[in-house]
Amino acid sequence: MKEPADTLKIKQLINKGVIIKNPGAIAIGEDVSIDRISGDGVTIHAGSKIFGPKTLIMDGCEIGYEAPATIDNCQIGANVNIRGGFISQSTLLKNVTVRSGVDIREGCLLEEEVRCAHTVGLKQTVLFPFVTLGSLINFCDCFMSGGTGRKNHSEVGSSYIHFNYTPDQDKATPSLIGDVPNGVMLKQRPIFLGGQGGLVGPSRIWYGTVIAAGTIYRKDFLKGDGMLFPGANIRRKQPLCPDLYQGIKRIIYNNINYISNIITLHRWYMDIRYLFFGADKMNMALFKGATEKIGMIIAERMHRLMALSEKMPQSLKVYKEVMKGNALQKQEQLRLDFYEQWPNIEQSLNDCYKKEGDLQKRDRFIDSVQKGIEKNGKDYIEVITNLESSEANLGVEWLQGLVDEINNKALSFIPSFGS
């Protein structure tokens, strides 16, 4: 009698050195490649399920210690601890820890030493090194950076939510908490989002910001280095006008700027991050997984922004009805331009994958990183945190220049945007 495929794969894993104390209580999908699971220090506990041909599990990982864990087409870096929950089509770099009950769906990228406590929901989310999330959190469709180390990190308090779905039934709501050009240098003050609160997307929050516990914040805060409390100027009852999109200019800008930052993150991975991944198959698979997630995020944001543009004819109609004789021509034209010019905006953003920014600044920055690698080895955190301020500033200038270039090109197709 032929041995079942999953039983055979489990035996092969045990022979490789994977610790499986209860082989009959785990499941390995038929499409899982044994070659993509390390036998060095990996432990898989009872109740765990592993699926997908793209799944990668590197040295020192522990899966399912607290509760059953399911991994589906994920790339898991070295020494990652998945204590329970569900993770699908996402990439976790080394030393990440997530507790039981996590629900990490497609398009997530968690960089080094990220921590998630129990019952955290993520989707299309990027968390930079050291970012820590408390318990009972829904944090989909956003990016967060800030902090300089394990003891000085950005944090989201327990029972927090990023509101990513509007009453107009759209999801053009990504929030940029920190940014890419400064965030990658690991030298910025942390951001703290207090528990029992929420952020209404699309928002931009700068470094050093503390949003007090219990606050629902609905705006951008670009000054940073301040504490925000609940506002008292919200009327109890306001008229509801579906499809009005009164703040459409801010929504358009925040979405395009978010996409520009994620495209710039892709460039960072191609030119800088690549230097820190080993040339072996496992490390290259981890690198590919990370860049694929960045691509997934960009595609999702483009899709959501296109859907918003398609609502602009109706928004224009509602705006005229609501404002009557007080309608502003620039507001009408903004909606019309956004709708009519979307194909050009979309093409512009797609073309920006090829952009590299100021090559002179980039190459000088790469030289600094290469010297750091020669001194400290291929430890990403060690090399980046030890860059001199002048070197890091040069890198920020290169990356911010790329963000600005992408923004300006896309917005140039909306003449009314600057009016």
HELIX and SHEET records of a PDB file:
HELIX    1   1 ALA A    5  LYS A   16  1                                  12    
HELIX    2   2 PRO A   23  ALA A   25  5                                   3    
HELIX    3   3 ILE A   34  ARG A   36  5                                   3    
HELIX    4   4 VAL A  180  GLY A  183  1                                   4    
HELIX    5   5 ILE A  248  ASP A  271  1                                  24    
HELIX    6   6 ARG A  273  PHE A  276  5                                   4    
HELIX    7   7 LYS A  281  SER A  309  1                                  29    
HELIX    8   8 MET A  312  MET A  323  1                                  12    
HELIX    9   9 LYS A  324  ASN A  326  5                                   3    
HELIX   10  10 GLN A  329  GLU A  340  1                                  12    
HELIX   11  11 TRP A  342  ASP A  351  1                                  10    
HELIX   12  12 CYS A  352  LYS A  354  5                                   3    
HELIX   13  13 LEU A  359  ASN A  376  1                                  18    
HELIX   14  14 TYR A  380  THR A  385  1                                   6    
HELIX   15  15 SER A  389  LEU A  411  1                                  23    
HELIX   16  16 PRO A  415  GLY A  418  5                                   4    
SHEET    1   A 7 ALA A  27  ILE A  28  0                                        
SHEET    2   A 7 LYS A  49  PHE A  51  1                                        
SHEET    3   A 7 ALA A  69  ASP A  72  1                                        
SHEET    4   A 7 GLY A  85  SER A  88  1                                        
SHEET    5   A 7 VAL A 102  ILE A 104  1                                        
SHEET    6   A 7 VAL A 120  LEU A 122  1                                        
SHEET    7   A 7 ILE A 137  ASN A 138  1                                        
SHEET    1   B10 THR A  43  ILE A  44  0                                        
SHEET    2   B10 GLU A  62  ILE A  63  1                                        
SHEET    3   B10 ASN A  81  ILE A  82  1                                        
SHEET    4   B10 THR A  97  VAL A  98  1                                        
SHEET    5   B10 ARG A 115  CYS A 116  1                                        
SHEET    6   B10 THR A 132  LEU A 133  1                                        
SHEET    7   B10 GLU A 155  VAL A 156  1                                        
SHEET    8   B10 PHE A 192  LEU A 193  1                                        
SHEET    9   B10 VAL A 210  ILE A 211  1                                        
SHEET   10   B10 MET A 227  LEU A 228  1                                        
SHEET    1   C 8 LEU A  56  ILE A  57  0                                        
SHEET    2   C 8 GLN A  75  ILE A  76  1                                        
SHEET    3   C 8 THR A  91  LEU A  92  1                                        
SHEET    4   C 8 LEU A 109  LEU A 110  1                                        
SHEET    5   C 8 VAL A 126  LEU A 127  1                                        
SHEET    6   C 8 CYS A 142  MET A 144  1                                        
SHEET    7   C 8 SER A 175  ILE A 177  1                                        
SHEET    8   C 8 ARG A 204  ILE A 205  1                                        
SHEET    1   D 2 GLY A 147  GLY A 149  0                                        
SHEET    2   D 2 ASN A 152  HIS A 153 -1                                        
SHEET    1   E 3 ILE A 161  PHE A 163  0                                        
SHEET    2   E 3 GLY A 198  VAL A 200  1                                        
SHEET    3   E 3 ILE A 216  TYR A 217  1                                        
END                                                                             
